């Protein structure tokens, strides 16, 4: 698969270094594990409180609108939209863009893509990966490929072409474990990886050549309890016969790793077991909590953000929605989804221009485990970026 190793400048990506600096400053001046008080009304946030639910059941702040772009089992472009839509990301496509979405079902998971024209009209949809297993959060690379992660025992990472022109390839050097999410750090030329286990680890993959993930070194984060961390090599990334997370003494344990996002020297990731948002400062090699377990949002899951430094954290369970965390650590609700009590929010991702947010309700109003009620949404409005 050909690689383009240069990273785009300008547009929403141009503020990445700034947003990382803002968060590093907040992390270093604040106390460990602290965020600002949660503002359930939303009045303290940049957009104000969510209004009453719209016709799609989405409660949004003033000036924002929603639409449904795909439903499981219904035709979109050239395909039937997949069950249990999972992790997602957006990619530039000429004067339009592409939204890629994983399918979190057994055996037939894979991933699909929707191509949008410059005005937001759906131009086409197609499969980019098939025959894989429980594809979860995943992540985007700086060379515009999609990393689709299998959330099973000895799961694999598949590198996919969002345009669907080239075959997806397994990247076995990135380890065999219950993969969840991936986030690329172009400064250190590594890929961070979360693990969906109650005692999972946080990894980084150092490819032998940046832009080519076929070979390299897998390392696991180890910590001493002070916030400082070290990285140690995983002896056998194939996880035979010992599981990957059990191979290195002193590996730091996390309660169910979920979403992962890198921005300007900081890698943010979430853990669902204790409802935390973590920040790994890659420049200082320190680990801190930026949102702690006392936050009211249950089932913290995937995470995305904008170049302004705002983080958007998805939740499930009884508090079905997306919360906003500003670089000043103000935490407010951004949107809520009504009538989906047995579902979860997956795949939040911004369009290349930063003016549209995509996400899915994985099981929709039906709430069935097979994900046949999945719904994928688009939210447009005056996002700051």
C-alpha positions in Angstrom: 0.0 0.0 0.0 1.7 3.3 -1.1 2.3 5.8 1.7 2.3 9.6 1.9 4.3 10.4 5.0 3.9 14.2 5.0 1.4 15.7 7.4 -1.0 18.3 6.1 -0.8 21.8 7.4 -3.5 24.4 7.5 -7.2 23.9 8.1 -8.4 22.2 11.3 -5.1 20.4 11.7 -3.1 23.6 12.0 -4.1 24.2 15.6 -3.0 20.8 16.8 0.2 22.0 18.4 -1.6 24.9 20.1 -4.3 22.7 21.5 -1.7 20.2 22.9 0.2 23.1 24.5 -3.0 24.4 26.2 -3.7 20.9 27.6 -0.1 20.4 28.8 -0.3 23.7 30.6 -3.6 22.7 32.3 -2.3 19.3 33.2 0.9 20.7 34.8 -0.8 23.5 36.8 -3.8 21.5 38.0 -3.9 18.8 40.6 -3.7 15.2 39.6 -7.1 13.8 38.7 -8.9 17.1 38.8 -11.2 18.8 36.2 -13.4 21.7 36.6 -16.9 21.2 38.1 -19.3 19.5 35.7 -21.9 22.0 34.4 -25.0 19.9 33.7 -26.9 22.9 32.3 -24.4 23.6 29.6 -24.5 27.3 30.2 -20.8 27.5 31.1 -19.7 25.9 27.8 -18.9 27.7 24.5 -22.3 26.8 22.9 -24.8 27.0 25.7 -27.2 24.2 26.8 -28.7 21.6 24.6 -32.3 22.4 23.6 -35.2 20.0 23.4 -34.6 17.0 21.2 -35.2 17.6 17.4 -37.1 15.4 15.0 -34.2 12.9 15.1 -34.2 12.7 18.9 -31.0 14.7 19.2 -30.8 17.6 21.7 -28.3 20.2 20.5 -27.3 23.7 21.4 -28.7 26.7 19.5 -27.4 26.9 16.0 -26.7 23.2 15.5 -28.7 20.8 13.4 -28.7 17.0 12.9 -29.5 14.6 10.1 -29.4 10.8 9.7 -27.0 9.7 7.0 -27.2 5.9 7.4 -29.3 3.2 9.1 -28.3 -0.4 9.6 -29.8 -2.7 6.9 -30.8 0.2 4.6 -29.1 1.0 1.4 -26.6 3.9 1.3 -24.9 4.5 -2.0 -23.8 1.0 -3.2 -24.1 -0.9 0.0 -26.4 -1.9 2.9 -25.2 -0.1 5.9 -23.5 -2.4 8.4 -24.8 -3.5 11.8 -23.4 -2.1 15.1 -21.5 0.9 13.6 -18.4 1.5 15.7 -15.3 3.7 15.5 -15.0 6.2 12.7 -12.9 8.9 11.1 -13.1 11.4 8.3 -10.7 11.8 5.3 -10.4 14.5 2.6 -11.6 13.5 -0.8 -11.0 16.3 -3.4 -13.5 19.0 -2.6 -15.5 16.5 -0.5 -14.7 14.0 2.2 -15.2 10.4 3.4 -16.5 9.1 6.7 -15.3 5.6 7.6 -17.1 3.4 10.1 -16.3 0.1 11.7 -18.8 -2.7 12.3 -18.7 -4.2 15.8 -20.2 -7.6 15.1 -18.5 -11.0 15.3 -17.0 -12.7 12.2 -18.4 -10.3 9.6 -17.4 -7.0 11.1 -15.1 -5.0 8.8 -15.7 -1.4 7.8 -17.6 0.7 5.4 -17.3 4.3 4.0 -19.6 7.1 2.9 -18.3 9.6 0.3 -19.7 13.1 0.6 -19.7 15.9 -2.1 -18.6 19.4 -1.3 -22.1 20.4 -0.3 -22.5 17.4 2.0 -24.7 15.3 -0.3 -24.0 11.6 -0.2 -22.2 10.6 -3.4 -21.4 6.9 -2.8 -20.9 4.3 -0.1 -18.9 1.0 -0.2 -17.1 -1.6 1.9 -13.4 -1.2 2.6 -12.9 -4.2 4.9 -14.8 -7.5 5.3 -14.5 -10.8 7.2 -13.0 -9.5 10.4 -14.2 -9.7 14.0 -15.7 -7.1 16.3 -14.0 -4.0 14.8 -14.1 -1.3 17.4 -12.7 2.3 17.8 -9.7 2.2 15.4 -7.9 5.3 14.3 -6.6 7.4 11.4 -3.0 7.7 10.2 -1.3 10.9 9.0 -0.9 9.3 5.5 -4.7 9.0 5.3 -5.3 5.3 5.9 -7.7 3.8 8.4 -6.6 1.4 11.2 -9.5 -0.9 12.0 -8.9 -2.7 15.3 -10.4 -6.2 16.2 -11.6 -6.3 19.8 -11.2 -10.0 20.3 -8.6 -12.2 22.0 -5.5 -12.0 19.8 -7.2 -9.4 17.7 -5.4 -7.7 14.8 -5.0 -4.2 13.3 -6.0 -3.9 9.7 -4.8 -0.9 7.6 -7.5 0.1 5.2 -7.8 2.5 2.2 -10.7 4.8 2.9 -11.2 5.1 -0.9 -11.7 1.4 -1.2 -9.2 1.1 -4.1 -6.6 -1.0 -2.3 -7.0 -4.2 -0.3 -6.8 -3.9 3.5 -3.7 -5.4 5.1 -3.2 -6.9 8.6 -0.4 -5.2 10.6 0.6 -8.1 12.8 3.7 -6.3 14.2 1.3 -4.0 16.1 0.5 -6.9 18.4 -2.3 -9.5 18.9 -4.6 -8.5 21.8 -8.1 -7.1 22.4 -7.5 -3.9 20.4 -9.7 -0.9 20.8 -8.3 2.4 19.5 -5.2 3.8 17.8 -3.7 7.3 17.6 -0.7 8.4 15.6 2.0 10.7 17.0 4.0 12.0 14.0 6.5 13.9 16.2 7.8 10.7 17.9 6.7 8.6 14.9 4.8 6.1 17.0 1.2 4.8 17.2 -0.5 4.6 20.6 -2.9 1.7 21.2 -5.6 1.0 23.8 -6.6 -2.5 25.1 -10.2 -3.3 26.0 -9.6 -5.6 29.0 -10.4 -5.0 32.7 -6.7 -5.1 33.3 -5.6 -3.9 29.9 -2.5 -1.9 29.0 -1.5 1.1 27.0 0.9 0.5 24.2 2.9 2.3 21.5 4.1 0.8 18.3 7.4 2.2 16.8 7.4 1.2 13.1 10.8 0.6 11.5 9.9 3.2 8.9 7.3 5.9 9.6 4.5 5.5 7.2 5.0 1.7 6.9 3.4 -0.4 9.7 4.6 -3.8 8.5 7.4 -4.1 11.0 8.6 -2.4 14.1 8.7 -2.5 17.9 5.8 -2.9 20.3 6.2 -1.4 23.7 4.0 -1.2 26.8 3.7 1.7 29.3 5.0 1.1 32.8 4.5 3.5 35.7 5.7 3.9 39.2 2.7 5.8 40.7 4.2 9.3 40.6 3.0 10.1 37.1 6.3 9.4 35.4 6.3 6.6 33.0 8.7 4.3 31.0 8.2 2.1 28.0 9.4 -1.5 27.8 9.5 -3.8 24.8 6.8 -6.5 24.5 8.9 -9.7 23.9 6.3 -11.5 21.8 3.7 -9.3 20.1 2.0 -12.4 18.6 0.9 -13.2 22.2 1.9 -16.9 22.1 1.7 -18.5 24.5 1.5 -15.6 27.0 -1.1 -12.8 26.4 0.6 -9.5 25.4 -0.5 -7.6 28.5 1.1 -10.3 30.8 4.6 -10.3 29.3 6.1 -7.3 31.0 6.4 -7.0 34.8 5.4 -3.5 35.9 3.1 -2.8 33.0 0.5 -0.1 34.1 -3.0 -1.5 34.2 -6.1 0.3 33.0 -9.8 -0.5 33.4 -11.1 -1.1 29.9 -9.2 1.1 27.4 -11.5 2.8 24.9 -11.0 5.9 22.6 -7.6 7.5 21.9 -6.7 10.8 20.4 -3.3 12.5 19.9 -2.9 16.3 19.6 0.3 18.4 19.8 2.4 16.3 22.3 -0.5 14.9 24.3 -2.3 11.5 23.8 -5.7 11.4 25.4 -7.4 8.1 26.0 -10.5 6.9 27.9 -11.2 4.0 30.3 -14.7 2.8 30.7 -14.3 0.8 33.9 -13.6 3.9 36.0 -15.0 6.6 33.6 -11.7 8.4 33.2 -10.1 10.5 30.6 -6.3 10.3 30.7 -3.6 12.5 29.2 -0.2 11.1 28.4 2.2 14.0 27.9 4.7 12.5 25.4 7.2 15.3 25.7 7.4 15.1 29.5 6.6 11.4 29.6 4.0 11.8 32.3 0.6 10.4 32.8 -2.3 12.3 34.4 -6.1 12.1 34.7 -8.0 15.1 33.1 -11.5 13.8 34.0 -12.0 11.6 37.0 -14.5 8.9 38.1 -16.7 11.5 39.9 -17.9 12.8 36.5 -21.6 12.1 36.0 -21.3 10.8 32.5 -21.6 7.0 32.6 -19.8 4.5 30.3 -17.2 6.9 28.9 -16.2 5.6 25.5 -14.8 7.1 22.3 -13.1 10.5 22.1 -12.4 13.0 19.4 -11.5 16.7 19.3 -10.9 19.9 17.4 -7.9 22.1 16.7 -9.2 24.5 19.3 -8.3 22.0 22.0 -11.9 21.0 22.7 -12.4 17.3 23.5 -15.7 15.5 22.7 -16.2 12.5 24.9 -18.9 9.9 24.0 -20.9 8.1 26.6 -23.5 5.3 26.8 -25.8 3.8 29.4 -28.3 6.1 31.0 -26.5 9.2 29.9 -26.5 8.7 26.1 -24.7 11.6 24.6 -21.4 13.5 24.0 -19.8 15.8 26.6 -17.4 18.7 25.8 -14.2 19.3 27.8 -12.5 22.6 27.0 -8.7 23.2 27.4 -9.7 25.2 30.6 -11.3 22.0 31.8 -14.9 23.2 31.7 -17.0 20.0 31.3 -20.5 20.5 29.8 -23.0 18.4 27.8 -22.8 19.0 24.1 -25.6 16.7 22.8 -28.0 14.1 24.2 -29.7 11.3 22.3 -33.2 10.4 23.5 -35.0 7.1 23.2 -31.9 4.9 22.9 -31.5 3.6 26.5 -29.7 0.3 25.5 -27.3 1.8 23.0 -24.0 3.6 23.0 -22.4 6.5 21.1 -19.6 5.4 18.7 -17.4 6.8 16.0 -17.3 10.6 16.7 -15.3 12.3 14.1 -15.1 15.8 12.5 -15.1 16.5 8.8 -11.9 17.9 7.4 -13.3 21.5 7.5 -14.3 21.0 11.2 -17.9 22.1 10.6 -19.6 18.7 10.8 -19.5 16.0 13.5 -20.4 12.4 12.7 -21.3 9.7 15.2 -23.5 6.6 15.5 -25.9 5.2 18.0 -24.6 1.6 17.8 -27.9 -0.2 18.6 -30.3 2.6 18.1 -33.8 2.6 19.6 -34.0 -1.2 19.4 -31.1 -1.8 21.7 -30.5 -5.3 20.5 -27.1 -6.9 20.9 -26.8 -7.7 17.1 -26.8 -3.9 16.3 -29.5 -4.2 13.7 -30.9 -0.8 14.8 -27.7 1.2 14.3 -28.0 4.8 13.2 -25.3 7.1 11.9 -25.8 10.9 12.3 -24.3 14.1 11.1 -24.3 17.3 13.3 -23.6 20.6 11.6 -23.1 24.0 13.2 -20.7 26.7 14.4 -18.0 24.5 15.9 -15.0 26.5 17.0 -11.8 25.3 15.5 
